[in-house]
Amino acid sequence: VQLQASGGGLVQAGGSLRLSCVASGRTFSNYAMGWFRQAPGKEREFVATINWNGGIRYYVDSVKGRFTASRDNAKNTVYLQMNSLKPEDTAVYYCASTAGRTTSTSAGAYQWWGQGTQVTVSS
């Protein structure tokens, strides 16, 4: 199983980015996916999770109303649309996959992880 995240970059506060994560090596549509992030000197934190068909999504409070997770099972891809970005959103963002259909906000529920993509928001 491989997860390849992309789409990070440098953006000014108030700007937008869309992260993508392409999965290979398994039946992508069967599994819930998640996004996590880790800022320098901080622990990895949950950002968003989406269930197997995209019908259920949860977000950490700090990104609600600004970030949207979605997925295209035909393309084996999950997305994180990030709008109204803030400097405190600066982190390495990771996509991850569970081994089941239900969502989870806990990193321990995710068995496969991508390599991370850097998001830097300047003030």
Accessible surface in RSA format (square Angstrom, percent):
REM  Atomic radii and reference values for relative SASA: ProtOr
REM  Chains: A
REM  Algorithm: Lee & Richards
REM  Probe-radius: 1.40
REM  Slices: 20
REM RES _ NUM      All-atoms   Total-Side   Main-Chain    Non-polar    All polar
REM                ABS   REL    ABS   REL    ABS   REL    ABS   REL    ABS   REL
RES VAL A   1    72.69  47.8  14.41  13.0  58.29 140.5  14.64  12.7  58.05 157.4
RES GLN A   2   133.33  74.6 128.98  94.3   4.35  10.3  39.68  84.5  93.64  71.0
RES LEU A   3    12.28   6.8   0.48   0.3  11.80  29.7   0.59   0.4  11.69  31.4
RES GLN A   4   108.86  60.9 107.59  78.6   1.27   3.0  43.67  92.9  65.19  49.4
RES ALA A   5     3.08   2.8   0.00   0.0   3.08   7.0   0.00   0.0   3.08   8.2
RES SER A   6    57.53  48.6  54.14  72.2   3.39   7.8  36.86  78.5  20.66  28.9
RES GLY A   7    35.62  43.9   0.00   N/A  35.62  43.9  23.47  64.4  12.15  27.2
RES GLY A   8    28.82  35.5   0.00   N/A  28.82  35.5   2.06   5.7  26.76  59.9
RES GLY A   9    28.89  35.6   0.00   N/A  28.89  35.6  28.74  78.9   0.16   0.3
RES LEU A  10   133.85  74.5 101.14  72.4  32.71  82.2 101.15  71.0  32.70  88.0
RES VAL A  11    25.83  17.0  20.32  18.4   5.51  13.3  25.83  22.4   0.00   0.0
RES GLN A  12   137.19  76.7 134.29  98.1   2.90   6.9  36.84  78.4 100.35  76.1
RES ALA A  13    49.49  45.5  26.76  41.3  22.73  51.7  27.10  38.2  22.39  59.3
RES GLY A  14    56.33  69.5   0.00   N/A  56.33  69.5  30.30  83.2  26.02  58.3
RES GLY A  15    21.66  26.7   0.00   N/A  21.66  26.7  20.68  56.7   0.98   2.2
RES SER A  16    58.15  49.1  38.76  51.7  19.39  44.7  22.57  48.1  35.58  49.8
RES LEU A  17    34.19  19.0  29.16  20.9   5.02  12.6  34.19  24.0   0.00   0.0
RES ARG A  18   133.02  55.9 117.46  59.9  15.56  37.1  27.37  37.4 105.65  64.0
RES LEU A  19     0.00   0.0   0.00   0.0   0.00   0.0   0.00   0.0   0.00   0.0
RES SER A  20    22.34  18.9  22.34  29.8   0.00   0.0  10.12  21.6  12.22  17.1
RES CYS A  21     0.00   0.0   0.00   0.0   0.00   0.0   0.00   0.0   0.00   0.0
RES VAL A  22    71.48  47.0  69.10  62.6   2.38   5.7  69.10  60.0   2.38   6.5
RES ALA A  23     2.54   2.3   0.55   0.9   1.99   4.5   0.69   1.0   1.85   4.9
RES SER A  24    52.96  44.8  50.70  67.7   2.26   5.2  41.07  87.5  11.90  16.7
RES GLY A  25    70.84  87.4   0.00   N/A  70.84  87.4  35.99  98.8  34.85  78.1
RES ARG A  26    41.06  17.2  15.99   8.2  25.07  59.7  24.47  33.4  16.59  10.1
RES THR A  27    80.78  57.5  69.90  70.9  10.88  25.9  40.44  54.3  40.34  61.0
RES PHE A  28     2.51   1.3   0.72   0.4   1.79   4.7   0.75   0.5   1.76   5.0
RES SER A  29    35.29  29.8  34.08  45.5   1.21   2.8  15.46  32.9  19.83  27.8
RES ASN A  30    51.74  35.7  50.87  49.2   0.88   2.1   5.98  14.4  45.76  44.2
RES TYR A  31    49.60  23.2  49.60  28.2   0.00   0.0   9.19   6.9  40.41  49.8
RES ALA A  32     0.00   0.0   0.00   0.0   0.00   0.0   0.00   0.0   0.00   0.0
RES MET A  33     0.58   0.3   0.58   0.4   0.00   0.0   0.04   0.0   0.54   0.7
RES GLY A  34     0.21   0.3   0.00   N/A   0.21   0.3   0.21   0.6   0.00   0.0
RES TRP A  35     0.61   0.2   0.61   0.3   0.00   0.0   0.61   0.3   0.00   0.0
RES PHE A  36     2.87   1.4   2.87   1.8   0.00   0.0   2.87   1.7   0.00   0.0
RES ARG A  37    13.68   5.7  13.60   6.9   0.08   0.2   2.63   3.6  11.04   6.7
RES GLN A  38    63.49  35.5  59.54  43.5   3.95   9.4  11.09  23.6  52.40  39.7
RES ALA A  39    22.23  20.4  18.68  28.8   3.55   8.1  19.11  26.9   3.13   8.3
RES PRO A  40   118.66  86.5  90.69  82.7  27.97 101.7 103.40  85.4  15.26  94.8
RES GLY A  41    93.85 115.7   0.00   N/A  93.85 115.7  45.90 126.0  47.95 107.4
RES LYS A  42   145.52  71.0 132.66  81.4  12.85  30.6  83.64  75.3  61.88  65.9
RES GLU A  43   154.22  88.5 141.68 107.2  12.54  29.9  57.81 111.8  96.41  78.7
RES ARG A  44    91.90  38.6  66.25  33.8  25.66  61.1  19.60  26.8  72.30  43.8
RES GLU A  45    69.70  40.0  64.89  49.1   4.81  11.4  30.87  59.7  38.83  31.7
RES PHE A  46    24.99  12.5  19.00  11.8   5.99  15.6  19.00  11.5   5.99  17.1
RES VAL A  47     0.00   0.0   0.00   0.0   0.00   0.0   0.00   0.0   0.00   0.0
RES ALA A  48     0.00   0.0   0.00   0.0   0.00   0.0   0.00   0.0   0.00   0.0
RES THR A  49     0.56   0.4   0.15   0.2   0.41   1.0   0.56   0.8   0.00   0.0
RES ILE A  50     1.12   0.6   1.12   0.8   0.00   0.0   1.12   0.8   0.00   0.0
RES ASN A  51    10.76   7.4  10.76  10.4   0.00   0.0   1.56   3.7   9.20   8.9
RES TRP A  52    83.20  33.4  83.20  40.3   0.00   0.0  67.68  36.1  15.51  25.2
RES ASN A  53    83.12  57.3  56.65  54.7  26.47  63.7  14.73  35.4  68.39  66.1
RES GLY A  54    17.19  21.2   0.00   N/A  17.19  21.2   8.06  22.1   9.13  20.5
RES GLY A  55    61.99  76.5   0.00   N/A  61.99  76.5  31.25  85.7  30.75  68.9
RES ILE A  56    83.53  47.5  80.69  60.1   2.84   6.8  83.53  60.1   0.00   0.0
RES ARG A  57   104.21  43.8  81.57  41.6  22.64  53.9   5.38   7.4  98.82  59.9
RES TYR A  58   117.98  55.1 115.73  65.8   2.25   5.9  77.50  58.2  40.49  49.9
RES TYR A  59    43.61  20.4  32.83  18.7  10.77  28.0  29.77  22.4  13.83  17.1
RES VAL A  60    38.69  25.5  33.93  30.7   4.77  11.5  38.69  33.6   0.00   0.0
RES ASP A  61   110.54  77.4  94.12  93.7  16.42  38.8  36.14  85.1  74.40  74.2
RES SER A  62    62.57  52.9  41.61  55.5  20.95  48.3  52.08 110.9  10.49  14.7
RES VAL A  63     0.00   0.0   0.00   0.0   0.00   0.0   0.00   0.0   0.00   0.0
RES LYS A  64   119.02  58.1  99.15  60.8  19.86  47.3  55.86  50.3  63.15  67.3
RES GLY A  65    88.17 108.7   0.00   N/A  88.17 108.7  44.18 121.2  43.99  98.5
RES ARG A  66    29.07  12.2  24.55  12.5   4.52  10.8  24.13  33.0   4.94   3.0
RES PHE A  67     5.31   2.7   0.00   0.0   5.31  13.8   0.00   0.0   5.31  15.2
RES THR A  68    62.12  44.2  61.77  62.6   0.35   0.8  33.48  45.0  28.64  43.3
RES ALA A  69     0.08   0.1   0.08   0.1   0.00   0.0   0.08   0.1   0.00   0.0
RES SER A  70    43.56  36.8  42.55  56.8   1.02   2.3  28.94  61.6  14.62  20.5
RES ARG A  71    31.85  13.4   3.88   2.0  27.97  66.6   4.45   6.1  27.40  16.6
RES ASP A  72    44.88  31.4  40.39  40.2   4.48  10.6  15.00  35.3  29.88  29.8
RES ASN A  73    45.50  31.4  31.53  30.5  13.97  33.6  17.26  41.5  28.24  27.3
RES ALA A  74   102.93  94.6  56.35  87.0  46.58 105.9  68.78  96.9  34.15  90.5
RES LYS A  75   135.53  66.1 118.69  72.8  16.84  40.1  74.12  66.7  61.41  65.4
RES ASN A  76    51.33  35.4  51.33  49.6   0.00   0.0   4.18  10.1  47.15  45.6
RES THR A  77     8.80   6.3   8.80   8.9   0.00   0.0   3.37   4.5   5.43   8.2
RES VAL A  78     0.00   0.0   0.00   0.0   0.00   0.0   0.00   0.0   0.00   0.0
RES TYR A  79    30.10  14.1  30.10  17.1   0.00   0.0  15.97  12.0  14.13  17.4
RES LEU A  80     0.00   0.0   0.00   0.0   0.00   0.0   0.00   0.0   0.00   0.0
RES GLN A  81    56.79  31.8  56.62  41.4   0.18   0.4  28.45  60.6  28.34  21.5
RES MET A  82     0.00   0.0   0.00   0.0   0.00   0.0   0.00   0.0   0.00   0.0
RES ASN A  83    58.84  40.6  58.84  56.9   0.00   0.0  15.49  37.3  43.35  41.9
RES SER A  84    58.92  49.8  54.69  73.0   4.23   9.7  18.74  39.9  40.18  56.3
RES LEU A  85     2.14   1.2   0.00   0.0   2.14   5.4   0.00   0.0   2.14   5.7
RES LYS A  86    85.93  41.9  85.57  52.5   0.36   0.9  39.31  35.4  46.62  49.7
RES PRO A  87    54.44  39.7  47.01  42.9   7.43  27.0  47.32  39.1   7.12  44.2
RES GLU A  88   123.26  70.8  96.21  72.8  27.05  64.4  63.50 122.8  59.76  48.8
RES ASP A  89     0.69   0.5   0.68   0.7   0.01   0.0   0.01   0.0   0.68   0.7
RES THR A  90    33.04  23.5  29.74  30.2   3.30   7.9  27.91  37.5   5.13   7.8
RES ALA A  91     1.49   1.4   1.11   1.7   0.38   0.9   1.49   2.1   0.00   0.0
RES VAL A  92    42.29  27.8  42.16  38.2   0.13   0.3  42.16  36.6   0.13   0.4
RES TYR A  93     0.00   0.0   0.00   0.0   0.00   0.0   0.00   0.0   0.00   0.0
RES TYR A  94    35.62  16.6  35.62  20.3   0.00   0.0   9.39   7.1  26.23  32.3
RES CYS A  95     0.00   0.0   0.00   0.0   0.00   0.0   0.00   0.0   0.00   0.0
RES ALA A  96     0.00   0.0   0.00   0.0   0.00   0.0   0.00   0.0   0.00   0.0
RES SER A  97     0.00   0.0   0.00   0.0   0.00   0.0   0.00   0.0   0.00   0.0
RES THR A  98     6.62   4.7   6.62   6.7   0.00   0.0   6.62   8.9   0.00   0.0
RES ALA A  99    55.47  51.0  32.32  49.9  23.15  52.7  33.02  46.5  22.45  59.5
RES GLY A 100    31.82  39.2   0.00   N/A  31.82  39.2  28.66  78.6   3.16   7.1
RES ARG A 101   115.67  48.6 109.42  55.8   6.25  14.9  38.85  53.1  76.83  46.6
RES THR A 102   109.25  77.7 103.52 105.0   5.73  13.7  75.59 101.5  33.66  50.9
RES THR A 103    29.82  21.2  10.24  10.4  19.57  46.7   0.27   0.4  29.54  44.7
RES SER A 104    27.17  23.0  19.46  26.0   7.71  17.8  17.95  38.2   9.22  12.9
RES THR A 105    77.33  55.0  65.75  66.7  11.58  27.6  33.61  45.1  43.72  66.1
RES SER A 106    62.35  52.7  54.95  73.3   7.40  17.0  38.23  81.4  24.12  33.8
RES ALA A 107    43.56  40.1  34.73  53.6   8.83  20.1  34.90  49.2   8.66  22.9
RES GLY A 108    75.44  93.0   0.00   N/A  75.44  93.0  41.86 114.9  33.58  75.2
RES ALA A 109    42.69  39.3  21.90  33.8  20.79  47.3  33.65  47.4   9.05  24.0
RES TYR A 110    10.02   4.7   0.00   0.0  10.02  26.1   0.00   0.0  10.02  12.3
RES GLN A 111   114.46  64.0  84.61  61.8  29.85  71.1  27.97  59.5  86.49  65.6
RES TRP A 112    76.35  30.6  73.67  35.7   2.68   6.3  56.71  30.2  19.64  31.9
RES TRP A 113    79.18  31.8  50.24  24.3  28.94  68.0  39.36  21.0  39.83  64.6
RES GLY A 114     8.50  10.5   0.00   N/A   8.50  10.5   1.64   4.5   6.86  15.4
RES GLN A 115   100.24  56.1  68.55  50.1  31.69  75.5  68.94 146.7  31.30  23.7
RES GLY A 116    11.94  14.7   0.00   N/A  11.94  14.7   0.32   0.9  11.62  26.0
RES THR A 117    17.63  12.5  12.30  12.5   5.33  12.7   7.02   9.4  10.61  16.0
RES GLN A 118    86.51  48.4  77.45  56.6   9.06  21.6  50.18 106.8  36.33  27.6
RES VAL A 119     0.00   0.0   0.00   0.0   0.00   0.0   0.00   0.0   0.00   0.0
RES THR A 120    48.46  34.5  48.46  49.1   0.00   0.0  36.58  49.1  11.89  18.0
RES VAL A 121     7.26   4.8   0.00   0.0   7.26  17.5   0.00   0.0   7.26  19.7
RES SER A 122    42.74  36.1  36.19  48.3   6.55  15.1  35.41  75.4   7.32  10.3
RES SER A 123   130.25 110.1  68.76  91.8  61.49 141.6  55.97 119.2  74.28 104.1
END  Absolute sums over single chains surface
CHAIN  1 A     5996.0       4437.3       1558.6       3060.7       2935.3
END  Absolute sums over all chains
TOTAL          5996.0       4437.3       1558.6       3060.7       2935.3
